[in-house]
Amino acid sequence: MTASPSHNAAAGPEHRAAASADPVVAAEDRRLLQDCLDATAGAWDRFVERFGGLLAHVVDRTSEQRRVTLSLADRDDLVAEVLVELLRNDAAALRSFAGRSSLASYLTVIARRVVVRVLFRSAGNGRAGRPTAASADAADRLAHDDDAQDRIAEREEVEQLLGRLDDAEALLVRLHHLESRSYGEISRITGMPLGSIGPALSRARQKMKALAGDGVAAS
């Protein structure tokens, strides 16, 4: 498989469709992913066609959030960086997809991680991919801190949905996913029985997944 920066799909309806929680869509995405991993002819082109619009949307959204103006060439370069990351080390990122979220949500987290890393690396330089020595050193530290990258991506994803949850659900998600509290700490803070926290978090995550499928996260 070779990475291609082509992404002609629009970032609107296609993004919402790719993020859908519809089990039929999820099954189609899994088949497409497996076809890519099996190097089935044409599979990678179909993957890029399906998710290219989503990746471009993530690039645009992430750069806007960081007040970075990108040219079309910069955006194409960043989408290509994400595609290369997906294929790196025998497509390790794609092989690591465990199905705990939609494939679109999983790709969104990876794309944000890559974009944050590249934008950070080129901070103060005005163009993606051409870092100064100082910013490159700082970016390398961030690039090797997987936990930090995961927290950045996860916080951005979760914060968009917390306002749509019930107060009790939002508190649980915030404590566990944003503040990294243990179940024991959550039990002490909320008064919930320890054995109830896991199932309650699972229900909250399912609700968030459904909300994301309705386009909430894309708004």
Phi, psi and omega in degrees: 000141176235145182284142175230133181279359182295132177208080184278346182293141178288159186265007183265264182304323180296322178298314181295322180294317181296330183271003186298143177272005179304125182298331177294315178298317180301318179295320178296319179296320179295320178296318179296317178300315180295322177299321177296315181294330178275000181060036176295137183303130177082353185294316182295321177298320178292324178297313181294322179296321183287316188253358180300320179296320177298313181297319178297321178298317180297317178301312181297313183296316182293319179292322178297318180298332180258012177055043177250126178268125181250142168281168178299324179294320177298317180296316178300320179297320181290321176298319178297322177299319179295316180297320178297319179298322180295330183263354184297146178053054179059046177057042183301321181296317179291321180292338182276354180296120185255357177081014179282348174221178174291156178298323179298317179295319179298315180293326178298316179298315180297316182298316179299319180301313181294316182295316178302316181298314182291317180296321178297319182296325183261015181302135179078003183251338175085356180210132181297142173088001180231074186283153166283166181298317182294314181291328178296318178299316179295320180294321179298322177296318179293320183298330181267002179255081184300322180298318180296317180295318179298320180295321178299309183295316184293319181298316180298321180291314186287321184300328181293337187253344186300324182294345181263356180267161170297157183303316182294319179295315181299321180296316179300312181298317181297314182297315186279311188272327182263328180254359177056039178281145175284165178300323179298317178295318180297320179299318180292323182286317187263341184082005179286143173300143184304319183288349181269345188290314180302307178300321180294319177295321179298317178296320180295320179294321177297320178296318178296322178297318178295319178296318178297323178295335177276002176095007182298317184291339182272352185283000000 
